[in-house]
Amino acid sequence: MPLDENTGNVTVVKLGGSLAQTPQCTAWLDALIAWGGPLVLVPGGGPFADCVREAQAVMGFDDAAAHRMALLAMEQFGIALAARARVFALAASIDDLGRMLRAGKIPIWLPAKMVLAAPDVPESWEMTSDSLAAWLAGIYGARRLLLIKSCDLQAPVSAAELAAAKIADPMFPHYAAQSRAEIALAGPAALSNAVRLLQNGHMPGTRIAVPAIV
């Protein structure tokens, strides 16, 4: 359930790390600013998470350590995104999110504090920023979840099909269902009409079907 009467109007938007070094990253940020939300932006891990994977392969540290480092990778990408415009504000807690939204800001979620305190979140590469975005949508009571990625879908698919195609992580169907949010995936083809759709109360891209419970 929403934490207060306003959280149900919020859209959680996950910006894929694969876009980090592309012009689409800036274009999507500009589109989200033009729309104005209310939204919470969840950063992917991007090149920072790639560094964690590479280091783990060489150094051999366990997945629990990699999990903590991957959360920090998301935070690094989030800090980089926040430098784009003053409307963005970094937020590490539910209270931060609410305060930033009430101030008319677009909060960028720094996940480490909340996720490391949550015993239900596995310390595994099986759960990446897609599932964490769905987890946050559920915790916050957000009505919608928009995944922005570097690929387009040709037709609506289920969350399970998305995971099977490795477009989302294996845990995504579970956390998507728990979130109870309306979910869509937007790729490059959705960008041109994104602002208009968002301003009219719709999500760009393709709808993701989620079962009632997983």
N, C-alpha and C positions, 0 to 999 in steps of 0.2 A: 504494500500500500504506500502511497505517497507520504513523505514525511510531514508535509504541510499542504495547504490548499493550492500552492503554486507549483510544486515539483512535478505534478502530472502533466504540465504543459511543456516540460523541458524535453528536448531531443538530445540524446547522446550521439555525438558524431565521432567515429573513429577514423582518423586519417592514416592510411597505410604507410608504413615505413618504406615500401618500395617506391613511393613517390618522392622521397626526400630530396633527391638530386635531379629532379625533373622540373620543367616549367609548370607542370600540372599542379605541383605542390603550392606554388604561389597563386596560381589561378583559383584553386579551391579555397585557399585562405581568403582571397579577395571576395569570392562568392559568399562565403560564410559571413564576412564582415558586412557585405551589402545586404544580406538577409537580416542579420541582427539577432536571430534566435527568438526565444531563449534557447541556448544550447550549451552543452558541456563538450569540450573537445578532448578526445583521448588520443594521444600520440602513439603510433607504432614504435617499434624499436629501431627501424631503419638501419643505417650503416653501423650504428653503435651496437646493436644487437648482433650484427654480423661479426663484429670484433670479439664479442663474448663467445660465440660459437667457435671461431678460429682459435681463440686462446684455450678453450676447453679441450679441443682436439690435441693441442700441443702439450698443455700443462697437466691435463688429466684430472682437474677438480670435478667434484660430483655435481649432480643436477641441482641439489639444494643451493650450492654456491652459485651455480649458473643462473638459477631462478632469481636470486637477489641481484645479481649483476645485470640481468635482463630488465628487471624493474628500473634499475638506475639508467639503463640504456634508453628506456622510454622517457625517463625524466630528462635526459640530455637532449633528446629530440624535441621534447616539449619546451625546454628552455630556448632552443633555437627557434622554434615556431613563435614563441611569445615575443621574440625580438622583432617580428614583422610589423607589429602595430601596437599602439598604446592601449587599444581596446582589449587586448589579451591580458589575462592575469593568471599567475600560477596558483594552483589550489591543491592542498595536500589532504584535506579533510572534508567531511560533509558540511561542517560549519563554514569552511572556506568557500565551498561551492555556493552555498546559499548567500553568503555575504557578497561575493563577487557578482552574482546574478542580480541581486537587489540593487547593486551599484551601477547596473547597466553594462557590466563587463562581460567578456566571453572567457570563462574560466578554462584553463588548460590543466587537466588533471595530472598531478604527480602521484603515481600509484603506490609507491613503496610503503609509506606509513600505514595506509589502510589495508593493503594486501598482506603485509607481513604480520599484521595483527589478526588476520582472518584464518582460523583453523580449517575452514572448508575449502581453501584454495590450495591445490596441489603444487608442490615444488617440482615442476616438471616442464619440459619443452612441449608436452602434450597440451598445455594451456598457454596460449600466447595472448597478445594484445586484443585479438578479436573476442576471445572469451572473457577477458578482463573487462572489456567495454560492455559486454552483455551482463556480466556480474554487477558492474557499477549501475547499469540501467535498472537492474532489479533492486539493488540496495537503495537507490535514490528514488525509486518509484517513477522513473521517466516513462513517458507514453510511447516514445519512438526511439529506435536505434538505427542510425545510418552508417553503413560501412562504406568508406571511400577507398577504392582500390585501383590498381593499374590495369584491370581487365573489365570487360563488359560481359554481361550474361545475355544470351539470345532469347531466353524464355524464363519464366518463374521456376524456381527450384526450391527444394526443401533445405532446411538447415543441415540435415543428414547428408544430402547430396552435395552440398557445398563442402562439407568436411571430407567426404569420400573423394572429391575431386582435388583435395588439398588446396582449395581456395581459402578455407578457414581451418582452424586447428581441430583435432579430434574431440576436444571437450566442448566445442561451440554449440552443438545441438542441445546439450544438457543445460548450459547456462542461458542459451537463447530462450528455451522453454521456461526456465525459472524466472526470467526477466518479465515475462508477460507483455513484452513490448511489441509494437508493430516494427518489423525489420525490413530494410531494403538495402540493396547493394548498388552503388553508383560507380561506374567506370568513366573512362574518357568521353564516351559518346553522350553521357548525361550532363556534362559540364555546361554546355551552351544554354540549356534551358533551366539549369539548377536554381538560379535566383528566383525566376518567375514562379516555378513550382513551389519552392519553399515559402515565398511570400504569400502564395495562395493556399497555404496549409497542406501542401502535398510534399512527398519526398521524391527526389529524382531517382532514376535508376529502376531496378527490378525488384519486385517484392520477393521476400524469402519466407516460405511457409514454415511454420513452427508448430509442432504438435502441442497439445495441451500440457503434457508433462512427459519428461524423459527420465 
